[in-house]
Amino acid sequence: MDTDSFWALLEDSRRHGFGGDKRDAWLRQALACLSAGEIVGFQACLDRMTDEAFTWNLWGAADRIFGGWCSDDDFRAFQHWMMGLGRAAFEAAVNDADVLAYAPEVLRLAGRPRSAWPAEDRPGWPTLDRLGLEAYELATGPSDDFGDAFYAAVRRAAGPSGHGGAPPVPYGSRDPSGSRWTARDEEEAARRLPRLSVMFPLDGPTGTGSDPR
């Protein structure tokens, strides 16, 4: 599957809701109608795009939006949620994380306590990571190897330089790209994320957190 086809599927899936079961069900079934190789290609594309969005600036943006700290797993879900915004929004955010401040889905969270965020507005798509495997098993039959064959095929599709093809795991083995910084450094946050740092103050209604990184 090429990059254009990957994005076409994600953007078509949005017609069934921004998040939740209906979008997942549509995308899972759409993938299951493809060949096994195309499903593998979808997962390889997903992993490649996730790697592109693995930057300190985007993690800092997630930290600000979540009130001071975003865990490894929540950040991966956040990256996939950004993909759900569409290709143009995702690519712009990878280039400049602060442009997320213009996304309507982010604007409606500003100034609201995190505890008051509806589940459908929460910036995460944690189920996207497993839809490829689920669709693959629908297309090829259930397996009892916990997806090992599927992820091995994804690794082969990704090639020797790819980071894809692994089951969802925390990012403990490598650092994000760019220079490391913490979103709790207000001066640095104002420089890197001038809009988001104002929209999501750490002492504001979104709450505070502690960053163990």
Secondary structure, DSSP 8 states (H G I E B T S, - for coil): --HHHHHHHHHHHGGG-SSSHHHHHHHHHHHHTS-HHHHHHHHHHHHHHHHHT-BHHHHHHHHHHTTS---HHHHHHHHHHHHHT-HHHHHHHHH-GGGGGG-HHHHTTTTS-GGG--GGGSS--TTHHHHHHHHHHHHH---SSTTHHHHHHHHHHH-TT----S-S--S-SS--BS----TT-HHHHHHH-HHHHHHS-TTSTT-------
